């Protein structure tokens, strides 16, 4: 998993509330177990018409936001089904951070497991970031995980809370497998000792 320490990038404004996981990645794209390749279908039903043509006024189709790395979203982002494909699609598109007033619990947890930082802020602060994001590609937002701050393009800064364990995992690029491998020496030691004490096992 790629480390997340400090990110300065384009923030795309997406003020819709209750964006669910089926909107993020529709069910017809859930057949794959690959984490890559889903970015082209992120928000598929909002990005494309029935003929597969881009819908020009959708935010991620606009030139200013095609390389967005941050989403500033409406309340209750990631609700609906528990599909892990939703953070896979966001990450494959290039989104490393989502900022909202609230997230669905399973989606929130899946973000951390896949290298995406979900940030919860009060409505008034999200409103400031949403307005800043509407300035376009020249308005870069900085997310500093170590300092736990989000800074607008004009220097206004907001602090955010994050679980220390999850912060450690993101900053060191550790998913569940990576966390297990950190204990590889202890596991090997246990296995060697166990083979001596219980050779029949």
Long-range contacts (C-beta under 8 A, 24 or more apart in sequence): 1-114, 1-115, 1-173, 1-174, 1-175, 1-178, 2-115, 2-173, 3-170, 3-171, 3-172, 3-173, 4-96, 4-97, 4-115, 4-117, 4-145, 4-170, 4-171, 4-173, 5-144, 5-145, 5-146, 5-171, 6-142, 6-143, 6-144, 6-145, 6-146, 7-69, 7-70, 7-96, 7-97, 7-117, 7-142, 7-143, 7-145, 8-140, 8-141, 8-142, 8-143, 9-67, 9-68, 9-69, 9-70, 9-96, 9-140, 9-141, 10-64, 10-65, 10-67, 10-68, 10-69, 10-70, 10-137, 10-139, 10-140, 10-141, 11-68, 11-69, 11-70, 11-71, 11-72, 11-99, 11-129, 11-132, 11-133, 11-139, 11-140, 11-141, 12-59, 12-60, 12-65, 12-68, 12-70, 12-71, 12-72, 12-133, 13-59, 13-72, 13-130, 13-133, 13-134, 14-59, 14-71, 14-72, 14-73, 14-74, 15-72, 15-73, 15-74, 15-130, 16-73, 16-74, 17-74, 17-75, 17-76, 18-74, 18-75, 18-76, 18-79, 19-73, 19-74, 19-76, 19-77, 19-78, 19-79, 20-78, 20-79, 20-80, 20-81, 21-78, 21-79, 21-80, 21-81, 21-82, 21-83, 21-85, 21-86, 21-104, 21-107, 22-80, 22-81, 23-80, 24-78, 24-86, 24-89, 24-90, 25-83, 25-85, 25-86, 25-88, 25-89, 29-85, 29-89, 30-83, 30-85, 32-85, 35-88, 35-91, 35-92, 35-114, 36-88, 36-92, 37-92, 38-85, 38-88, 38-89, 38-92, 39-89, 39-90, 39-91, 39-92, 39-93, 39-94, 40-93, 41-89, 42-89, 42-90, 42-92, 42-93, 42-95, 60-93, 63-137, 64-136, 64-137, 65-136, 65-137, 67-94, 67-137, 68-94, 68-95, 69-94, 69-95, 69-96, 69-97, 70-95, 70-96, 70-97, 70-98, 70-99, 70-133, 70-141, 70-143, 71-95, 71-97, 71-98, 71-99, 72-99, 72-100, 72-126, 72-129, 72-130, 72-133, 73-98, 73-99, 73-100, 74-100, 74-101, 75-100, 75-101, 75-102, 75-123, 76-100, 76-102, 76-103, 76-104, 77-102, 77-103, 77-104, 77-107, 77-118, 78-103, 78-104, 78-106, 78-107, 78-108, 78-111, 78-118, 79-104, 79-107, 80-104, 82-106, 82-107, 82-110, 84-110, 84-113, 84-114, 86-110, 87-111, 87-113, 87-114, 87-116, 88-114, 90-116, 91-115, 91-116, 97-143, 99-126, 99-129, 99-150, 100-126, 101-126, 112-166, 112-169, 112-170, 113-175, 113-176, 114-175, 115-170, 115-173, 115-175, 117-143, 117-145, 117-162, 117-170, 119-143, 119-150, 119-160, 119-162, 120-160, 120-161, 121-150, 121-158, 121-160, 125-158, 128-152, 128-156, 128-158, 129-158, 132-156, 145-170, 145-171, 146-171
